[in-house]
Amino acid sequence: MMKYGVVSYLSIAIGLVSLLLFVLPLALSHNFAIALLWFSGIGVLLSLIGLFKKTEKKLIVSLALVSSACYPVTMAIIILALAG
């Protein structure tokens, strides 16, 4: 039976933390937004690494990718909406 690897657990932990920080009503300062963007980017990168590894199961890594990508995708939509 194949178990989840370290990349899966690390990516889901980073993804859930970034999702919670994005959803919680915090006072968003510029530094906090930049840090959250970096944190989400690391989560997305780890999720993509996990998706392309043959030894990782894909369920946790896919959930981590969705939860990590919420903030960058939302910011991209807002920036595109404001630009045009």
N, C-alpha and C positions, 0 to 999 in steps of 0.2 A: 504494500500500500504506500502510495506516495504522500509525503507530508509536505506541509508548507515550509518554505525556506526563510532565511533571514531577510531577504529582500522583500518578501511578501509582508512579513510582520512589520518591518521598518517602514515600508511605503504606506501601509494602512494606518499606522500610528501617526505619521506625518500628515497624511490626508485627513484623518479625523480631527487632528488638532487644528489644522488650517481651516477646515470647514467650521469648527466650533468658533474659532476666532473671527471668521467672516460673518457668521450668523449672529453672534452675541452683539448686543447694542453697546459697543464701546465708542468712546470719543476717538474718532479716526484722525490722528495727526498725520503729518506727512511722513515722518519716520516710521510710524506703525504701518502705514500702507506699503511703504517700500519693503519693510521687513516681512510683511505678510506675502508680498509678491515673490520675494526670494524664497520664502519657506514653501510656498505653493509650487514654485518652479522646481525646487529640489524634490518635492513629492511627485510631480509629474515625471521628472527624469527617472526617479527610482521605479515608478510604475511602468514606464516604457522599457526599462532594462528588464524588469520582471516579466513583462509580456513577451519579450524576445528570447528569454532564456528557456531552453527546452526542459529544464529540470523543475521549473516552478509551475504550480497550479495557477490557473488563470482567474479564478473567482475573486479571491481577495485582492489581487493586483488590479483587476478591472474596477472593483469598487473603490480602491484607492485612487485610481486615475480619475474617476468621476468626482470624487470628493476633493481632490487636489486641484482640479481644473475649474472649480466653480468660481473662485475669485478672479483668476486671469481672464476667463471668458466673459464674466460680467463686466469687468473693467474695459475690455475691448469693445463690448457692445455699447457701453456708455460713451466711450471716446468716439466711436463711429457715429453715434446718434448726435453728439454735440458738434461733430465736425461737418455733418452734412445734411 
